[in-house]
Amino acid sequence: MEISTREAYGVQIVDMKGRLDSRTAGPSSDELVRIAKGENKQVLINLGELEFITSAGLRVLLVAAKLLQTSGGALKLCNANEMVQQVLETSGFNSLLKLYPTEADAIKSF
């Protein structure tokens, strides 16, 4: 799992690449918690290069979202491939976090 960050239009964008599963959840959670506790409270996770996500990965996203929400921020998702989108929908996760088809659409929503 690779996680990189960048900023665009005042939004902290987190690019995730690889598989977010039980093996990578620990280090990924540490990084997303660090980002969520940072200065920028508008965080967008770009899932464009995320190959797969499991329930352990969903928990990682939920923890970061809750941290941001309690500090007045927001976490949004974009660019999920069909498999990741299906996991988000099947788990009901799409009712907790908004998933946008493109990065531009998500940035506009902040």
Residue pairs with C-beta under 8 A, 6 or more apart in sequence:
1 16
1 17
1 18
1 19
1 20
1 24
1 27
1 28
2 15
2 16
2 17
2 18
3 14
3 15
3 16
3 17
3 28
3 31
3 32
4 14
4 15
4 17
5 12
5 13
5 14
5 15
5 35
6 13
6 15
7 13
7 40
8 103
8 107
9 107
10 40
10 42
10 110
11 40
11 42
11 43
11 44
11 106
11 107
11 110
12 35
12 38
12 40
12 42
12 43
12 44
13 43
13 44
13 45
13 46
13 103
14 32
14 35
14 43
14 44
14 45
14 46
15 46
15 48
15 49
16 28
16 45
16 46
16 47
16 49
16 50
17 49
17 50
18 24
18 49
18 50
18 51
19 50
19 51
19 52
19 53
19 57
20 28
20 50
20 52
20 53
20 54
20 56
20 57
20 60
21 52
21 53
21 54
21 56
21 57
22 54
22 56
24 57
25 54
25 56
25 57
25 59
25 60
28 57
28 60
29 59
29 60
29 63
29 64
32 45
32 60
32 61
32 63
32 64
33 63
33 64
33 67
35 43
35 64
36 43
36 63
36 64
36 67
36 68
36 71
36 73
36 75
37 67
40 73
41 68
41 71
41 72
41 73
41 74
42 73
42 74
42 110
43 64
43 68
43 73
43 74
43 75
43 76
44 75
44 76
44 77
44 78
44 103
44 106
44 107
44 110
45 61
45 64
45 75
45 76
45 77
45 78
46 78
46 79
46 103
47 53
47 77
47 78
47 79
47 80
47 81
47 84
48 78
48 79
48 80
48 81
48 103
50 80
50 81
50 84
51 81
51 83
51 84
52 83
52 84
53 84
53 87
53 88
54 87
55 91
58 87
58 88
58 91
58 93
61 75
61 77
61 93
61 97
62 93
62 96
64 75
65 75
65 96
65 97
68 74
68 75
69 75
74 110
75 97
76 97
76 98
76 99
76 100
76 106
76 109
76 110
77 88
77 97
77 98
77 99
77 100
77 106
78 99
78 100
78 101
78 102
78 103
78 105
78 106
79 100
79 101
79 102
79 103
80 88
80 99
85 99
87 93
88 94
88 97
88 99
98 106
98 109
100 106
100 109
